[in-house]
Amino acid sequence: MIINIIFTYNMYKILIIIILLFFVFYLKNKNSELFINNDNIFTEIPKIIHQTAPSDKSKWHNDWYSCQESWKTHFPDFEYKMWTDEDNLKLIETDYPWFLETYNKYTININRIDIVRYFILYKYGGIYADMDYMCIKNFYNNLPKNKISISESPFKFNEKLQNALMCSPINHPFWMKLIYKSTERLYKNDNIGSVLYIAGPQLISDTYDENKDDINILPFDLYNPDPKTEDYNNNDKLFTKHLGTQTWVGK
């Protein structure tokens, strides 16, 4: 009797295992495209340049025009997308309505400009550059297709990376990690804290520390030299440089 019970129990376990294996095999074949896409989800950086600026060009710094043209010149086969404040708000309202309350909670507009660029790169991928970032030569072939690339900061006293030049495949989870961390900081501090900390370079730097395998660093001596160094004027060496107009600081 006991032997029969043990035998029946073991057969029952084997039957359950067989059913589970069959179920997994069935799902894998039924959703084979999903499994393939998961293995190769980050295979390219889309050929699109993103920038954001006020629709009122009277608010533009004079240097922005030449910087904007530099991207169009050196990436002629790329789509170019200018995002105004109105476009940014519409993106959140339409595609990320769950974030709208948080987006409106930022009391400083540069926080919105910082955070929305992460949503843009999450949805569309491509290259994001601040309006005061000058492109000197095309660097697309230097970008790993399966990672995010972010410019290194030359100012290590308060940040490791900057969010003024960033490149990404579509739907990379790093951006959502940034967004959730910014939200946590916003509500925890009730919007008290530095601009850099809430949604800017310090947020990027802190999140990078927890996700280093996701990030390819664009070295500052090639992409973001300190204006006080000789590298800053060595255009033969540089791919890009940040002019640092800092119009968001105000008068």
SULGIBEL-V857591 format. One line per field, one symbol per residue. phi: phi as a letter, one per 30 degrees, with the letter a starting at -180 (. if undefined). psi: psi as a letter, one per 20 degrees, with the letter a starting at -180 (. if undefined). A space follows every 10 residues. Layout:
phi=???
psi=???
This chain:
phi=.ddddddddd dddddddddd dddddddddd cedddddddb dccacedbcc bbadddddcd dedddddedd ddddbdccdc bccdeddddd edddcbddce ddedddccdd ddddddddde dddcijccbd dcccccadbe ddcddcbdcb ddddcddbac bbcdbbbadd iddedddddd ddddddddch ickdedddbc eddedddeec bdddccdddd dcbaddedcd eeccddcdcb acdidhdddi d
psi=ggghgggggh hggggggggg ggggggghhh khhggghhhk hniqoqmppp qprqhoiiiq qhihghgghh hhgimhjqqp oporhggggh gggghlhiig gggihpiphh gghghhhhgg hgghabpppq hkppphqpjh iippijrppq pqpinihjqh rqkhoqqqrq kpihhhgggh hggghghhil jprqhhggjb hhggghhghi lhiipppoph ihilqpijrh hhjmihhqgr qohlhlhhha .
